[in-house]
Amino acid sequence: MPRLFLLFNHALTPEQEKDAWDSIGIHTVVAPPHRVRNLWGQVPPDLSGVYEYLKPVRQWLLSYAGAGDHVLIHGDFGAC
């Protein structure tokens, strides 16, 4: 069964989590580790590019997410 990886700075409400279970059939919600959450929530506005800055985020997703999983993303427009 698919998992839902969260990539934003707050938790899902119970209603949002239930909707994810019902609409996309997830069985687990996976929050990012603190270091990834902190990095994602503090994207410096003066960066010329975010590719290198976001490397730990990509590594986390590539290490844990797999085929059929979902990622819910919300945050800095350039990072999304």
C-alpha positions in Angstrom: 0.0 0.0 0.0 1.2 3.5 -0.8 2.6 5.9 1.8 2.1 9.7 1.9 5.3 11.6 2.5 4.8 15.1 3.8 7.0 18.0 2.7 5.7 21.0 4.5 6.0 22.8 7.9 2.8 21.7 9.6 1.0 18.5 10.5 -2.1 17.2 8.6 -5.4 17.8 10.4 -7.3 14.6 11.2 -9.7 15.5 8.4 -6.9 15.8 5.9 -5.3 12.6 7.0 -8.6 10.7 6.7 -9.1 12.2 3.2 -5.7 10.9 2.2 -6.5 7.4 3.5 -9.9 7.4 1.7 -9.0 9.1 -1.6 -5.6 7.7 -2.4 -5.5 4.6 -0.2 -2.4 5.4 1.8 -1.5 3.2 4.8 1.1 5.5 6.4 1.9 9.2 6.7 5.6 9.9 6.8 6.8 13.2 8.2 10.3 14.4 7.3 13.0 14.1 9.9 13.7 17.3 11.9 16.8 18.3 9.8 14.8 18.1 6.5 11.8 19.9 8.0 14.0 22.7 9.3 15.9 23.0 6.0 12.6 23.1 4.1 11.1 25.7 6.4 14.0 28.1 6.2 14.9 28.5 2.5 17.0 31.6 2.4 15.4 34.2 0.1 18.7 35.4 -1.3 19.8 32.1 -2.8 20.7 32.2 -6.5 19.4 28.7 -6.8 18.0 26.0 -4.5 19.3 22.8 -6.1 22.3 22.3 -3.8 20.5 23.7 -0.7 17.8 21.1 -1.1 20.0 18.1 -1.7 19.2 16.7 1.8 15.5 16.8 0.9 16.0 15.0 -2.3 18.2 12.4 -0.6 15.6 11.8 2.1 12.9 11.2 -0.5 15.1 9.1 -2.8 16.1 6.9 0.2 12.7 6.3 1.6 9.9 6.9 -1.0 9.3 4.3 -3.6 7.1 3.5 -6.6 3.4 4.1 -5.8 4.1 6.5 -2.8 2.8 10.0 -2.8 4.4 13.3 -1.7 2.4 16.2 -0.5 4.4 19.4 -1.0 3.8 23.0 0.2 6.3 25.7 0.8 8.7 28.1 -0.9 7.6 28.5 -4.6 11.1 28.0 -6.0 11.7 25.0 -3.8 8.4 23.3 -4.7 
